[in-house]
Amino acid sequence: MATETAQHRAATLSVPALTAMVVGSMVGAGVFQLPARFAGETGVYGALIAWTIAGLGMLTLAFVFQNLAVRQPHLDNGIYVYARTGFGVYPGFLSAIGFWASACAGNAFYLVLIMSTLSQLFPGLAPVLGEGDTWPAFLASAALVWGFYLLIRRGVKEAAAVNAVVTVAKILPLALFLVLLVFFFDGQVFRDNLAGGADLPGGESLFQQVQGTMLVTVFVFLGIEGASVYSRYAARRKDVGRATVLGFLSVLSLFASISILSYGILPKAEIAQLQQPSVGGVLEAAVGPWGGTFIRVGLIVAVLGAYLAWQLLAADVLFAAARDHDLPAHLARVNRREVPENAVLWTSVFATAILFAVQFVSEALDFTLDLTAALALTPLALTSAFAVKVALARDGYQDAAPRERTRELVVAVLSTIYTLFLVWAAGYLFLFLACILLAPATILYVVARRERDARLFTGSGLAIFVAVLAFAVVGIVLLANGTVQL
């Protein structure tokens, strides 16, 4: 009876409550990186253009997920199932592994960020933890990974109280940040940062500047696919669309304001040189040391909670794919507490491996952020393309008006164009890195197919595998001879 009452209440959430849920799914640790990442690439004009492109593109992607949830309600096993249903088993496998690897890289990013933040909070630790890229930082991060593993395998889930603390820890410092930046805003500094160097001889064009911001805009919007999940909580379907738009526009306004108002506090070059989380550095420059401390403490609380959510998300991707027989069966096994222990184990192993690899790259935080975003691009692009295929085939549109199907088709086409643009903007380095991961991971696909005595590849699947293998080989050669630097 209590469960039924709770479900009834959940099913009658108001538009503001639904909007808050959408906002909570999208605001993460990446927002604390925005000032330095944007200042390192562009000025005010470029930031405005970048957020306009990202805003329009990501909004179409949000609608794609929402539309697919309505038109294909039986496909509820995660983002990878759209690629599998639309384009075959092997593309579905690649989407599952790519999305899982993206979540693992996101976990590594969180831990590197925590170590970097601790160095700033406690200057005595700076020589030891550096910017999260030292061996002591690796050992501390690995200890956290396996500590969370031990908690999760015992059945620990995110409680509502934890979510509430995490949400407050994210929103409160950012709200204070914006209020204080308005008071300390320097119009002359802002005007000096307008062009970002595009007006100087030899400076990058605005297009080049904007291209450099695309991956960070993807990272901060990861979680947008969760907006469609909330459709089941609404008493009226039209409320979901309103909440999606309102929530998305609220988050977009927050992200754009944080990056753009920062240009009114410090010169672009100084913002670009700030240690991450650069939101703390900007506020410290405006109000003094207490501002930076406030931001950094809030960030650590938020990131620890977000890490738990992403660890569970990553393990669930493996578990769902294994349950669908696209990954080896042992990944679908659960322990007596109903936790997919093997999926959590391998998620922890891979996150540790990324943390180990981080010790050999420059700019550890930027690398893990970009890797997280880049690995998510293919699953997002395949999802958008599947939405186009569904609309063209009129699958799930039996009771829809022709104008409604046309509108959703246009949205899906625009989303596909946007995600493919992101793949191009990410650059060939991350394409090579993704293929270096995906090629050997295909062994898991082979094992899963052998377990079912199923055909290994279709013709198109084999062609995709050959392409992935070729890119992986080229990437390894370019890394080995130093042509490509991490």
Secondary structure, 3 states (H helix, E strand, C coil): CHHHHHHHHHCCECHHHHHHHHHHHHCCHHHHHHHHHHHCCCCHHHHHHHHHHHHHHHHHHHHHHHHHHHHCCCCCCCCHHHHHHHHCHHHHHHHHHHHHHHHHHHHHHHHHHHHHHHHHHCHHHHHHHCCCCCHHHHHHHHHHHHHHHHHHHCCCCCCHHHHHHHHHHHHHHHHHHHHHHHHCCCHHHHHHCCCCCCCCCCCCCHHHHHHCCHHHHHHHHCCHHHHHHHHHHECCHHHHHHHHHHHHHHHHHHHHHHHHHHHHCCCHHHHHCCCCCHHHHHHHHHHCHHHHHHHHHHHHHHHHHHHHHHHHHHHHHHHHHHHCCCCCHHHHCCCCCCCCHHHHHHHHHHHHHHHHHHCCCCCHHHHHHHHHHHHHHHHHHHHHHHHHHHHHHCCCCCCCCHHHHHHHHHHHHHHHHHHHHHHHHHCHHHHHHHHHHHHHHHHHHHHHHHHCCCCCCCHHHHHHHHHHHHHHHHHHHHHHCCCCCC
